[in-house]
């Protein structure tokens, strides 16, 4: 899922083209590429320019491909943070889809069904307000 697809040479540098997955966080988005988180910092000519959250690696997303321009330095992958972001996003989605269910019950059910250690690192009171906010956006005004 996060593996290199192909490569090409642009000028004097080798550019790796990889698949990516978008993880929603706040107004912007995080992109997961090879178990590393990238943040978008600008959009130009329909290309989304991103940089690594840990090191100085950077690249751009053109259509469905990620093109690495600056390579990674040695650092651990961010799989724990990725799992945590996906768990929180699942809780928010369930809160919006089930308006009559209590948020605590949704959180407990997601924690039990998750099976990952990331669920243990997230406390209910940390994401409660974001779950309410997602639910309010989905419900029509009276």
N, C-alpha and C positions, 0 to 999 in steps of 0.2 A: 504494500500500500504506500509506503514512503520510500520506495527504492528508486535508484537512478534509472531513467528511461534510456537516454542516449546523451552523447556529448558532441560538441562542435567547437571549432577553433575560430575565435573572433579576434582579429588583430594578432597580438602576441600572447593572448591568454586562452586557456582551455576553459570553456564554459560548460558546466554540467546542467543538464535539463532534467528536472525531477518533478514527480507528482507532489501535490500538496493537499492539505485538508484545512478548511477554515473552521476556527473555533471562535464563537462569539464571546466578546468580553467588553462590556461597556458600550459606548457608541461606536468604537472602532472594532477591529477584528484582529485576532491572533491567527497566525498561520502555522501549522505543524508540518515541518519538513524534516524527515529523518530523525524523529523524536527530539527536535529542537523547536523552540517557540520563536517566531519572528513577528515583529510589529510593523504595521504599515506606517510609513511616514510621509508619503506623497503619492499623487497620481498624475502622470503626464503621458499624453498620447496613448491613452487606454492601457498603460502599463502601471501596475501597482508596485511601487518600490518599497522593499521591506529590509529590516535589519534584525540581526539576532538579539535576543534579550540579554544574553550573557556575554558574548564576545563581539568583535567588530565585523563579523561576517555580514555580507549584504548581497542583495540581488533584486530581481524584479519578477513579477508574475505577468506573463503575456498570454492572455487567453486561458488555457488550462495547464500551462507549463510554468514551472519555476526555473529561472535561469540564475545560477549562482555566479556572481561577479567577483566577490572577495571571499576566499575560503575560510573555513572555520579554524580557530585555534583549538587546542586540546581542552575540552571541558566535558563534564558528564552530560548525558542526555537528560532531558527534562520530562521524562515519562510520568513521574509522580505529579508534577504540576499540570500536565495535560489531562491526566485522569481526574484530578480535582476539578478542573474547569469543565470537563464533560459531565461530571456528577452534578455540579451546581446547575449547569444548563438543563440537565434532565429534570431536576427538581423544579426549576422555573417553568419548564414546558408542562409538566404535570399539573402544576398549580393553575396554569391558564386553561388547561383542558378540562379540569374537574372543579368547577366553581363551588360546588356544595360540600366538597371534602375539606376537612380541616387541614391546615398547612402542616401541623405537627404529624398528622397521620401520613400525609404524603411523604414527608421527609423520612419518617421511620420506615415506610415501605420501600422507598428508594435505597435507603441504607442497607436494608436486609437483602434486597435483590441485587445490589451492586457487586458484592463479593470482592471488591478491591480495597486496598488499604487507604485509598484516597478518601473514602467515605468516612473513615475514622478520624481524619484530620479536619473535617468540616463540622463546625458546631451549628445547631439549628438557629441560634440567635444571630449568627453572622450573616445568614442568607434569608432570614425571615422577611425583612423589609423588601428585598429584591423579588421575593416570591409574591408578596402582596402587590408590588408595582406591576409585575407581569400580568397578574390576574386582573388588575384594574384596567390595563390597556385592552384586554380581550373582551371585557364585559361592556355592554352598551350603556349609555347614559340613561337615566330615568327621566 
